[in-house]
Amino acid sequence: MDETSEYICPSCGESIRLYVDPSAGANQDYVEDCPVCCRPNVIHVMFDRVGNASIAADSE
């Protein structure tokens, strides 16, 4: 399983790669600042049944 996944920052449009941790649960929500524009994003991480992650982000 790949321990990273990508999302597009809703503020600046940059592609951001994050490390993901399946041990924190199948559905995770947390706030993290974009490393490019420094604006806060609400990150939504979802794992499917085989452990593949997908990420979505919304501006805080």
Contacts in CASP RR format, 6 or more apart in sequence:
PFRMAT RR
TARGET T0000
AUTHOR 0000-0000-0000
METHOD contacts of the structure
MODEL  1
MDETSEYICPSCGESIRLYVDPSAGANQDYVEDCPVCCRPNVIHVMFDRV
GNASIAADSE
1 22 0 8 1.000
1 51 0 8 1.000
1 52 0 8 1.000
2 52 0 8 1.000
2 53 0 8 1.000
3 19 0 8 1.000
3 20 0 8 1.000
3 21 0 8 1.000
4 17 0 8 1.000
4 18 0 8 1.000
4 19 0 8 1.000
4 20 0 8 1.000
5 17 0 8 1.000
5 18 0 8 1.000
5 20 0 8 1.000
5 45 0 8 1.000
5 53 0 8 1.000
5 54 0 8 1.000
5 55 0 8 1.000
6 15 0 8 1.000
6 16 0 8 1.000
6 17 0 8 1.000
6 18 0 8 1.000
6 55 0 8 1.000
7 15 0 8 1.000
7 16 0 8 1.000
7 18 0 8 1.000
7 41 0 8 1.000
7 43 0 8 1.000
7 55 0 8 1.000
7 56 0 8 1.000
7 57 0 8 1.000
8 14 0 8 1.000
8 15 0 8 1.000
8 16 0 8 1.000
8 57 0 8 1.000
9 15 0 8 1.000
9 16 0 8 1.000
9 34 0 8 1.000
9 36 0 8 1.000
9 37 0 8 1.000
9 39 0 8 1.000
9 41 0 8 1.000
9 57 0 8 1.000
10 41 0 8 1.000
10 57 0 8 1.000
10 58 0 8 1.000
10 59 0 8 1.000
11 34 0 8 1.000
11 37 0 8 1.000
11 39 0 8 1.000
11 41 0 8 1.000
11 59 0 8 1.000
12 34 0 8 1.000
12 36 0 8 1.000
12 37 0 8 1.000
12 39 0 8 1.000
14 34 0 8 1.000
14 36 0 8 1.000
14 37 0 8 1.000
16 34 0 8 1.000
16 35 0 8 1.000
16 36 0 8 1.000
16 57 0 8 1.000
18 32 0 8 1.000
18 43 0 8 1.000
18 45 0 8 1.000
18 55 0 8 1.000
20 45 0 8 1.000
20 47 0 8 1.000
20 53 0 8 1.000
20 55 0 8 1.000
21 28 0 8 1.000
22 47 0 8 1.000
22 51 0 8 1.000
22 53 0 8 1.000
25 47 0 8 1.000
26 46 0 8 1.000
26 47 0 8 1.000
27 44 0 8 1.000
27 45 0 8 1.000
27 46 0 8 1.000
27 47 0 8 1.000
28 43 0 8 1.000
28 44 0 8 1.000
28 45 0 8 1.000
28 46 0 8 1.000
29 42 0 8 1.000
29 43 0 8 1.000
29 44 0 8 1.000
29 45 0 8 1.000
30 42 0 8 1.000
30 43 0 8 1.000
31 40 0 8 1.000
31 41 0 8 1.000
31 42 0 8 1.000
31 43 0 8 1.000
31 60 0 8 1.000
32 40 0 8 1.000
32 41 0 8 1.000
32 43 0 8 1.000
33 39 0 8 1.000
33 40 0 8 1.000
33 41 0 8 1.000
34 40 0 8 1.000
34 41 0 8 1.000
39 59 0 8 1.000
39 60 0 8 1.000
40 59 0 8 1.000
40 60 0 8 1.000
41 57 0 8 1.000
41 58 0 8 1.000
41 59 0 8 1.000
41 60 0 8 1.000
42 57 0 8 1.000
42 58 0 8 1.000
42 59 0 8 1.000
42 60 0 8 1.000
43 55 0 8 1.000
43 56 0 8 1.000
43 57 0 8 1.000
44 55 0 8 1.000
44 56 0 8 1.000
44 57 0 8 1.000
44 58 0 8 1.000
45 53 0 8 1.000
45 54 0 8 1.000
45 55 0 8 1.000
46 53 0 8 1.000
46 54 0 8 1.000
46 55 0 8 1.000
46 56 0 8 1.000
47 53 0 8 1.000
48 54 0 8 1.000
END
